Amino acid sequence: MEENKNLAYQPFLKEIISKIQLARYEMLKAVSKQTVALYWEIGKAVSEKVKLEKWGKSVVEHLSKDLQTEHPGIRGFSARNIWNMKSFYE
């Protein structure tokens, strides 16, 4: 009897593992899509400020530091990345 349970359990386990892997993959795709959209929006906003208000390098440096202070541990907001976001928009 126990052997029959084990035979039925293994395919069930594989099915659950497969569902988890698929869900994780879909979540990563969604996060990547949202990250690209966020970076594009930041790039657009910075680009507009640079053009309209003649912002320069120091403002982007300051923005970078403020974002990193506001969101410690979240990567991607270095001054270099923000300039890359800006060029992504253009």
C-alpha positions in Angstrom: 0.0 0.0 0.0 2.8 2.4 0.9 4.5 1.7 -2.4 1.4 2.7 -4.3 1.3 6.0 -2.5 5.0 6.6 -3.4 4.3 5.8 -7.0 1.5 8.3 -7.2 3.5 10.9 -5.1 6.5 11.2 -7.4 4.5 12.4 -10.5 2.5 14.8 -8.2 5.8 16.2 -6.8 7.2 16.7 -10.3 4.0 18.5 -11.3 4.2 20.8 -8.3 7.9 21.5 -8.9 7.1 22.3 -12.6 4.4 24.7 -11.6 6.7 26.5 -9.2 9.4 26.8 -11.8 7.0 28.1 -14.4 5.6 30.7 -11.9 9.1 31.8 -10.9 10.0 32.2 -14.6 6.8 34.3 -15.3 7.5 36.4 -12.2 11.1 37.1 -13.4 9.8 38.1 -16.8 7.3 40.4 -15.3 9.9 42.0 -13.0 12.3 42.4 -15.9 9.6 44.1 -18.0 8.7 46.4 -15.2 12.3 47.2 -14.5 12.9 48.2 -18.2 9.7 50.3 -18.1 10.9 52.0 -14.9 14.4 52.7 -16.3 12.8 54.1 -19.5 10.6 56.4 -17.4 13.5 57.6 -15.3 15.6 58.2 -18.4 12.8 60.2 -20.0 12.3 62.3 -16.8 16.1 63.0 -16.5 16.4 63.7 -20.3 13.6 66.3 -20.1 15.1 68.0 -17.0 18.5 68.1 -18.7 17.0 69.7 -21.8 14.5 72.0 -20.2 16.3 73.1 -17.1 19.9 72.6 -18.3 20.7 70.1 -15.6 24.2 68.7 -15.6 26.3 66.0 -14.2 26.1 67.2 -10.6 22.3 66.9 -10.4 22.4 63.3 -11.7 25.1 62.5 -9.1 22.9 64.0 -6.4 19.8 62.1 -7.7 21.8 58.9 -7.6 22.9 59.4 -4.0 19.3 60.3 -2.9 17.8 57.3 -4.6 20.4 55.0 -3.0 19.8 56.6 0.4 16.0 56.2 -0.1 16.3 52.6 -1.3 19.3 51.0 0.4 20.3 47.7 -1.0 18.5 48.2 -4.3 21.0 48.3 -7.1 20.8 50.1 -10.4 20.6 53.7 -9.4 24.3 54.7 -9.8 25.0 57.9 -11.6 26.3 56.0 -14.5 23.2 53.9 -14.7 21.0 56.9 -14.6 23.0 58.4 -17.5 22.5 55.1 -19.3 18.8 55.3 -18.6 18.8 58.8 -20.1 20.5 57.6 -23.3 18.1 54.7 -23.5 15.3 57.2 -23.8 16.9 59.3 -26.5 
